[in-house]
């Protein structure tokens, strides 16, 4: 899993935690024991792909939903009423990302994290909201959410929804970078160096975001262990398959809507 030598003994990739020998950790679906030889651990996270750009991340009792576009999504396998969560994180305000946020947040008394204007909007709809903007970081019960830049637009039903964002979500010692809807930009390399994401969710659908060729370059700049292609196939205007997304030396994980994958 990308262990590196740092001083005495082996340490995991930056961002994971060192605890010490003999500590037993009970995770979401398994028990992980610190190695007496290595003195390291990290707990798994469970990732469910909702389709389009949406995910559910679960770890240590915490559930984070990202961009829950379900109603009106022709490929979605999950209904809004099926979701139980404490946290919702939004990249921007377009309807295919904000989606069912308000209904899910109200049903679960969940906190919505998003750009300042998104937080104002959902707060006005009766939701709990925690605002942020690119460059900022919000500490959370599960770790943190950092907001990065993304080159796109953001509105909902004609209302300006602030700056579009990427999201760095740190949970259980695992770092997940959701690029949001964006073009390619050179600071992806810098973000990769700073946050060292284990997983990056990268849009490949073209027209409104990067296509497969530019997304391939984005993955190589970010340099995660695993890249997940998103924001394609949902509508006819988008690229219909991920075959052109082929970064070098990075594992590509193609997930179907509703598919569950445990990382770690």
SULDA-V568108 format. One record per residue. N is the residue number from 1. RES is the residue in three letters. SS is DSSP state (@ for helix, = for strand, . for the rest). PHI is phi in degrees with one decimal (NA if undefined). PSI is psi in whole degrees, -180 to 180 (NA if undefined). Layout:
BEGIN
N&RES&SS&PHI&PSI / N&RES&SS&PHI&PSI
END
This chain:
BEGIN
1&UNK&.&NA&24 / 2&UNK&.&85.4&35 / 3&UNK&.&-70.3&147 / 4&UNK&=&-128.9&147 / 5&UNK&=&-79.9&129 / 6&UNK&.&-139.3&103 / 7&UNK&.&67.9&-131 / 8&UNK&.&-84.6&128 / 9&UNK&.&77.9&-174 / 10&UNK&=&-102.6&135 / 11&UNK&=&-119.2&150 / 12&UNK&.&-74.3&173 / 13&UNK&.&-52.6&144 / 14&UNK&.&-50.6&139 / 15&UNK&.&104.1&-22 / 16&UNK&.&-86.3&170 / 17&UNK&.&-108.3&144 / 18&UNK&.&-103.1&127 / 19&UNK&.&-113.8&-46 / 20&UNK&.&124.3&164 / 21&UNK&.&-70.3&150 / 22&UNK&.&79.6&10 / 23&UNK&.&-92.7&129 / 24&UNK&=&-101.2&131 / 25&UNK&=&-116.3&128 / 26&UNK&=&-100.3&113 / 27&UNK&.&-92.4&-164 / 28&UNK&.&-65.1&-43 / 29&UNK&.&-134.5&9 / 30&UNK&.&-159.0&164 / 31&UNK&=&-105.5&129 / 32&UNK&=&-116.9&129 / 33&UNK&=&-110.4&134 / 34&UNK&.&-62.9&135 / 35&UNK&.&-69.0&131 / 36&UNK&.&-65.9&-26 / 37&UNK&.&-81.3&-42 / 38&UNK&.&-97.2&-29 / 39&UNK&.&66.0&37 / 40&UNK&.&-136.2&160 / 41&UNK&.&-157.3&157 / 42&UNK&.&-146.0&148 / 43&UNK&.&-95.9&150 / 44&UNK&.&-76.2&159 / 45&UNK&=&-120.7&147 / 46&UNK&=&-101.7&128 / 47&UNK&=&-116.2&122 / 48&UNK&=&-111.7&127 / 49&UNK&=&-88.1&121 / 50&UNK&=&-86.1&-9 / 51&UNK&=&100.4&158 / 52&UNK&.&58.5&-103 / 53&UNK&.&-125.2&16 / 54&UNK&=&-97.1&145 / 55&UNK&=&-142.5&159 / 56&UNK&=&-120.1&126 / 57&UNK&=&-110.0&129 / 58&UNK&=&-128.6&137 / 59&UNK&=&-168.5&131 / 60&UNK&.&54.0&40 / 61&UNK&.&86.6&-6 / 62&UNK&=&-100.5&143 / 63&UNK&=&-130.4&122 / 64&UNK&=&-116.4&126 / 65&UNK&=&-104.5&135 / 66&UNK&=&-115.6&129 / 67&UNK&.&44.3&65 / 68&UNK&.&-81.7&75 / 69&UNK&.&-88.7&100 / 70&UNK&.&-118.7&-55 / 71&UNK&.&-66.0&124 / 72&UNK&.&88.9&-4 / 73&UNK&.&-88.7&112 / 74&UNK&.&-67.2&-15 / 75&UNK&.&-104.9&-7 / 76&UNK&.&-66.1&140 / 77&UNK&.&-109.0&-7 / 78&UNK&.&-111.4&140 / 79&UNK&.&-97.3&150 / 80&UNK&@&-54.3&-39 / 81&UNK&@&-70.6&-11 / 82&UNK&@&-81.9&-15 / 83&UNK&.&-90.7&131 / 84&UNK&.&-120.2&125 / 85&UNK&.&-157.1&165 / 86&UNK&.&-108.3&-15 / 87&UNK&=&-141.3&142 / 88&UNK&=&-131.2&130 / 89&UNK&=&-119.2&132 / 90&UNK&.&-118.7&137 / 91&UNK&.&-81.6&-36 / 92&UNK&.&-167.6&-178 / 93&UNK&.&-97.1&1 / 94&UNK&.&-60.8&150 / 95&UNK&@&-60.1&-30 / 96&UNK&@&-82.6&13 / 97&UNK&@&-132.0&-50 / 98&UNK&@&-62.1&-42 / 99&UNK&.&45.6&-120 / 100&UNK&.&-95.8&22 / 101&UNK&@&-54.7&-50 / 102&UNK&@&-61.9&-46 / 103&UNK&@&-63.6&-43 / 104&UNK&@&-68.1&-43 / 105&UNK&@&-61.8&-45 / 106&UNK&@&-65.8&-41 / 107&UNK&@&-65.5&-28 / 108&UNK&@&-112.1&0 / 109&UNK&.&53.2&39 / 110&UNK&.&-85.6&155 / 111&UNK&=&-91.4&134 / 112&UNK&=&-102.2&125 / 113&UNK&=&-105.6&128 / 114&UNK&=&-171.4&-180 / 115&UNK&=&-56.3&158 / 116&UNK&@&-51.6&-47 / 117&UNK&@&-68.6&-35 / 118&UNK&@&-64.4&-43 / 119&UNK&@&-61.2&-41 / 120&UNK&@&-62.1&-43 / 121&UNK&@&-63.9&-53 / 122&UNK&@&-68.5&-32 / 123&UNK&@&-61.5&-39 / 124&UNK&@&-68.2&-18 / 125&UNK&.&-91.8&4 / 126&UNK&.&94.0&15 / 127&UNK&.&-98.4&156 / 128&UNK&=&-74.1&133 / 129&UNK&=&-135.1&145 / 130&UNK&=&-131.6&107 / 131&UNK&=&-83.1&156 / 132&UNK&=&-158.3&175 / 133&UNK&.&-149.7&166 / 134&UNK&.&-52.9&133 / 135&UNK&.&98.3&-17 / 136&UNK&.&-95.5&162 / 137&UNK&=&-135.8&140 / 138&UNK&=&-119.2&121 / 139&UNK&=&-72.7&140 / 140&UNK&=&-131.4&167 / 141&UNK&.&-60.8&-23 / 142&UNK&.&-100.4&-8 / 143&UNK&=&152.8&-108 / 144&UNK&=&-157.9&161 / 145&UNK&=&-122.6&124 / 146&UNK&=&-110.2&140 / 147&UNK&=&-100.3&129 / 148&UNK&=&-112.9&170 / 149&UNK&=&-72.9&155 / 150&UNK&.&-147.7&141 / 151&UNK&.&-99.0&102 / 152&UNK&.&-165.3&-154 / 153&UNK&.&-134.8&174 / 154&UNK&.&-158.8&115 / 155&UNK&=&-156.3&163 / 156&UNK&=&-144.4&118 / 157&UNK&.&49.8&44 / 158&UNK&.&83.7&-2 / 159&UNK&=&-98.5&133 / 160&UNK&=&-65.0&133 / 161&UNK&.&-117.3&24 / 162&UNK&.&83.0&-168 / 163&UNK&.&-73.4&135 / 164&UNK&.&-67.2&152 / 165&UNK&=&-135.8&157 / 166&UNK&=&-98.6&163 / 167&UNK&=&-127.1&128 / 168&UNK&=&-103.9&113 / 169&UNK&=&-113.3&121 / 170&UNK&=&-109.7&119 / 171&UNK&=&-144.7&131 / 172&UNK&.&55.7&33 / 173&UNK&.&78.1&3 / 174&UNK&=&-108.7&137 / 175&UNK&=&-113.2&124 / 176&UNK&=&-116.6&119 / 177&UNK&=&-105.3&110 / 178&UNK&=&-95.4&113 / 179&UNK&.&-70.0&-15 / 180&UNK&.&69.6&-170 / 181&UNK&.&-83.5&121 / 182&UNK&.&-159.8&162 / 183&UNK&.&-87.9&176 / 184&UNK&.&-72.3&138 / 185&UNK&.&-146.8&149 / 186&UNK&.&-64.8&-27 / 187&UNK&.&-72.7&-3 / 188&UNK&@&-58.3&-35 / 189&UNK&@&-63.8&-43 / 190&UNK&@&-64.8&-43 / 191&UNK&@&-61.5&-39 / 192&UNK&@&-62.7&-39 / 193&UNK&@&-69.6&-39 / 194&UNK&@&-72.9&-50 / 195&UNK&@&-97.0&-17 / 196&UNK&.&45.8&59 / 197&UNK&.&-64.1&141 / 198&UNK&.&-76.6&-37 / 199&UNK&=&-132.3&138 / 200&UNK&=&-127.6&129 / 201&UNK&=&-99.2&118 / 202&UNK&=&-125.3&126 / 203&UNK&=&-71.4&138 / 204&UNK&.&-128.7&6 / 205&UNK&=&-75.1&-13 / 206&UNK&.&70.0&176 / 207&UNK&.&67.0&-60 / 208&UNK&.&-102.2&-14 / 209&UNK&.&-140.9&-168 / 210&UNK&.&-62.8&150 / 211&UNK&=&-90.7&-178 / 212&UNK&@&-57.7&-39 / 213&UNK&@&-66.7&-47 / 214&UNK&@&-70.4&-35 / 215&UNK&@&-64.7&-35 / 216&UNK&@&-60.1&-46 / 217&UNK&@&-63.9&-39 / 218&UNK&@&-59.7&-45 / 219&UNK&@&-60.3&-40 / 220&UNK&@&-68.7&-32 / 221&UNK&@&-70.2&-43 / 222&UNK&@&-71.7&-40 / 223&UNK&.&60.4&53 / 224&UNK&.&-78.4&172 / 225&UNK&.&-72.7&-38 / 226&UNK&=&-131.9&136 / 227&UNK&=&-116.5&132 / 228&UNK&=&-112.7&120 / 229&UNK&=&-74.5&138 / 230&UNK&=&-138.1&175 / 231&UNK&.&57.7&49 / 232&UNK&.&-146.5&161 / 233&UNK&.&75.5&-22 / 234&UNK&.&-61.3&-42 / 235&UNK&.&-126.1&159 / 236&UNK&.&-63.0&-29 / 237&UNK&.&-71.1&-14 / 238&UNK&.&-97.2&157 / 239&UNK&.&-52.9&140 / 240&UNK&.&-99.4&-9 / 241&UNK&.&-150.9&167 / 242&UNK&.&-100.9&16 / 243&UNK&.&-63.6&-28 / 244&UNK&.&-84.6&-1 / 245&UNK&.&-94.2&103 / 246&UNK&.&-145.1&66 / 247&UNK&.&-67.0&148 / 248&UNK&.&-80.4&138 / 249&UNK&.&63.4&23 / 250&UNK&.&-132.6&130 / 251&UNK&=&-70.8&133 / 252&UNK&=&-103.7&127 / 253&UNK&.&-116.1&106 / 254&UNK&.&-89.5&119 / 255&UNK&.&-110.3&140 / 256&UNK&.&-92.7&152 / 257&UNK&.&-53.8&131 / 258&UNK&.&89.6&-11 / 259&UNK&.&-74.1&141 / 260&UNK&=&-113.5&136 / 261&UNK&=&-138.3&132 / 262&UNK&=&-100.5&123 / 263&UNK&=&-102.1&130 / 264&UNK&.&118.2&NA
END
